[in-house]
Amino acid sequence: MLQLLVARGELDVSGVARLMDCSLGTASQSLRMLNARGLLNVRRNGRHVFYRAGGDRSLPESALLLQAVVSALGKSGASIDALLKTLTAATHPRRQQILKWLRRPMRYGDLKARMRVSSAALTRHLQKLRARAFLDTKSGWYRLAWPADDLRKALLALAAR
C-alpha cells in the first residue's frame, strides 16, 4: 500500500481497496497502521479519508524511515517479502527494547534479566534479529551489527530513541 501511495499520490480508502484488490476493512486497517507509524499524511473530506505517503512532523524519525522504505522499494530486484521481514524484525516492542539495550554489548544472561521473558521467547527474538542482520554474536556477547543499508540504519535510529 505504501508503494501504491508513493506511485499514485493521494488516494481515498476505497481507491486503495480497489487498486489493491482487498476489502475496504482491510485497506482501512492497513492504512491506519501505516499512519500510526508516522508514514502517511491524512486528509478528511466529509465521509472520505484520503491518504498520501509522508512523514509525520511530530515524529522526526518517521521521515527518515519513509525515505529508507521508499528507497528500498525503488531498488531493482527489491523483494517486498524481504523488506517486510526487515521491517517486522525491528518493529516488535520487545525487539525494539533489545536493540536499545544492545547499544552496549551484553551477555545473554544480562539481557534475559532485563527482558524478564522466558529463555525461549528471548532466544526467538534474538534469532529473528540476527537472521535480519541486526545483531552479531561473538564469544557469548550480543552486539548491534553495523547496518548494511539505509533501512536498517533508520530502524536502529528509531529503536535508539
Secondary structure, DSSP 8 states (H G I E B T S, - for coil): -HHHHHHH--EEHHHHHHHHT--HHHHHHHHHHHHHTT-EEEEEETTEEEEEE---TT-HHHHHHHHHHHHHHHSTT--HHHHHHHHHHTTSHHHHHHHHHTTS-EEHHHHHHHHTS-HHHHHHHHHHHHHTTSEEEETTEEEE---SSHHHHHHHHHHH-
